[in-house]
Amino acid sequence: MRARTADDERRQRWAHAVHRVYKKQIQHYVGNPLPELDGARQIKVPHPESYDGSPDVEKFDAWLLALLRWMLIYRYGGPDYDAYRVSLVGLYLTGKAVEWYNDEVAGIHRTKEHWTFEEIIIGLFDRCVQSATVHLAMQRFEEV
């Protein structure tokens, strides 16, 4: 086992900062119950594109924002809809991302029984966004 380095510490701080941003974004869009609007679910809004597990943090961010907006428009906000969000997110994943979801969240051999939508988003980020992307984003974060 190797000793923790300054890079490890910076990477961990950056990841925690990103997690906080995602949690805040999720809370903003779908954290609270949303009032039903007459005809809101009849509006035909294009489905968000699927996320394939790309290590590009900007692709992940764009996918998450599109998914959250779609959930907001279709009124999937608040704790009562979290189980729906957990199932819905699996429909908008492909490649490495859906493999992780099927193994960790939905599979019969999963080690964790119950997941929240927020935990899935953080898990996808941690699993799919590669260290090279983390390193590049860390540099950008430190420049600010």
Residue pairs with C-beta under 8 A, 6 or more apart in sequence:
10 138
10 142
11 131
11 134
11 135
11 138
14 134
14 137
14 138
14 141
15 126
15 134
17 141
18 57
18 125
18 137
19 122
19 125
22 64
22 118
22 121
22 122
22 125
23 118
23 122
25 64
25 65
25 68
26 68
26 117
26 118
26 121
29 68
29 69
29 71
29 72
29 77
30 68
30 71
30 72
30 76
30 77
30 78
30 81
30 85
30 117
31 77
31 78
32 77
32 78
33 77
33 78
33 79
33 80
34 72
34 75
34 76
34 77
34 78
35 75
36 75
37 75
40 73
40 74
40 75
41 74
41 75
43 73
45 70
45 73
45 74
47 70
47 92
48 63
48 66
48 67
48 69
48 70
48 92
49 63
49 66
49 92
50 63
50 92
50 93
50 94
50 97
50 98
51 59
51 60
51 63
51 64
51 92
51 93
51 94
51 97
51 124
51 128
52 93
52 94
52 95
52 96
52 97
53 93
53 94
53 95
53 96
53 97
53 98
53 99
53 100
53 124
53 127
53 128
54 60
54 128
55 128
55 129
55 130
55 132
55 133
56 129
56 133
57 129
57 133
57 134
57 137
60 124
60 125
60 128
60 129
63 92
64 121
67 89
67 92
71 77
71 85
71 88
75 81
76 84
76 85
76 88
82 116
82 117
85 117
86 105
86 115
86 116
86 117
86 120
89 101
89 117
89 120
89 121
90 98
90 101
90 102
90 105
90 106
93 101
93 124
96 127
96 128
97 124
97 127
97 128
100 123
100 124
100 127
100 128
101 120
101 124
103 109
103 110
104 110
104 111
104 112
104 115
104 123
105 112
105 115
105 120
105 123
115 123
